[in-house]
Amino acid sequence: MVWIKRFLILALIALVVIQFIPVEKNEGGYESLDTFIAETKPSEEAQAILMSSCYDCHSNQTDYPWYSKIAPVNFWLADHIKDGKRHLNFSDWSNYNDKRKDHKLEEAIEAFEEGWMPLESYTFIHKDADLTEEQREFMATWAKAARLRYSGAAQPQ
């Protein structure tokens, strides 16, 4: 029984100590999305869906919830965002070549059509990010139209 009490005290001390470990925030500003928006021309509805369901993890701008200040949740969020941006970062759109942009839009279409984005772990807390089947179809159609701009880059010559 004594060892359980000691363990709980140590765990509490560790939990308090990790609150002071800083985590880098993903707050680059929405202006970093200008190139992506200018090139893909999302409608107001598509832009609203991107804002509520995609940009937090796939851009340099995240709107952090209140619980993001609590460790170890903040470590998990930072890792989640880093991984999301590794796969696709709309803020880096200007650094992608046309072939890569085409491929990223192709992956986005697949994610919308198959329903694996946004992640369930994200929509569990962010109910407004959960997409209906109609919204998924709408976003897939938008991404297909946006992809036409880059599709020539993916064709063999």
N, C-alpha and C positions, 0 to 999 in steps of 0.2 A: 504494500500500500504506500509506503514511503517513497519508493521509486516512481510510482505514478504521479505523486504530488510533485516530486522534483522534475520529472519530465514535463509536466504541465507548466510549471514555473519557467523552465528553460524555453519552452515553446512560446510562452507569452513574451518573454524577454526578446526572443528572436523576432517575433512578430512586430514588436515595438521598434526594434533596431532597424529592420528593413524598411520601415516607413521613411527613413532618412536617406535612403539610397535614391539618388535622382534618376529619372527616366527621361530620355530625350522625347520631346513632344513633336508631333507631326503637324506643324502649323506654318506652312509656307505661304498661305494665302490663295484665294481662288483665282487671282490673276494668272497663276501658273497654268491654268486650264484654258487660257485664251486660244492657243494654237489648236488644241483638240476641238474646241467648240467651233472655231472658224473653219476648220477643214471638214468636220463631220456634220456640221449644221443641224444639231438636234432641235426638234421642235420644242415649244415650251413644255409640253407634256413629257417628252423624252428627257429634257433637261431636268425636270422635277424628279423623275424616276432615278436618273443618274445621281442627283444630289442626295436623295433619301436612301438609295440602295447600293451605291457603288463608290462614291468619292471618299467616304471615310477610310476605306482600306486601299483604294486604288488611285490615290492622288496625294499631293503634298499638303493637303488640308483635311484635317479631321476635326469634327465637332465632338469634343470629349464629354461623356456623361459624368455625373457627379462621382460615381464609384471608380472612375479612372485615377483618382488620387490615392486610392487605398492599395497598398501592397498586400498580397502578391498579384492582385488583379491588374495593376498597372504594368507589371512585367509581361503578363500574358497578352494584354492589349498591344503593347509595343511590339512584341514578337509577331502577333497576328497581322498588324499593319505592315511590318517589315516584309513578311512573307507575301502579303497581298501585293505590295508594290514591286516585289521581285518578279511576280508573274505579269503584272500590268500596272503601269503608272501613267495615268492620263496626263499628269503634269510633265512628264518627259516625252510627250508625243512628238515634239519638234526634234528630238534626238533619234527617233526611229526612222529608218528608211522606209520607202513605200512598201517594199515586200514585207517588212516586219509589221507595219501598220495593217496591211491586208490580213496577215496571219493573226494578229491580235483581235481584229474584228471578227474573223472566222471563229476564233475561240469564244468570243463574247456571244456570238450567235448560238454556238453549241451550248454554252452555259445557260442562256435564256431558254432555249428549246428543251433542254434536258432537265432544267429546274434545279441545278446544283449551285446556282448563284442567285441571290446572296446566300451565304452559308446559314444553315439552321441555327448555329450558335450565335449569329448576329441578329437574325430575325426573332429569336426567342425574347430578346430584350427590346429590340427596335421593331415594334409591331408595324410601324408605318413603312418599313423597308420590305416587308413581305409582299411579294408580287402575286397578283391574281393571274390566272391562265391568260386572260385577255391582255394584261400588261406585258406578260412574257412574250406573247405573239407580237404585240405592238413593238416591243424593243428589238426583237429578232428582225422584224421587217425594217425598222429604222437602221439597224446595223448592216443589213444586206444592202440597203440603198447607199449608206455611207461607204461601204466596201467597194462599190463600183468605181469610186475615184482611184482606188489603189489596185484594182484587180489586174490591170495590165502588167504590173510589176511582178506578179506571181506567175505569169504565163511564160513558158519556155520560149526562147527566141531563136 
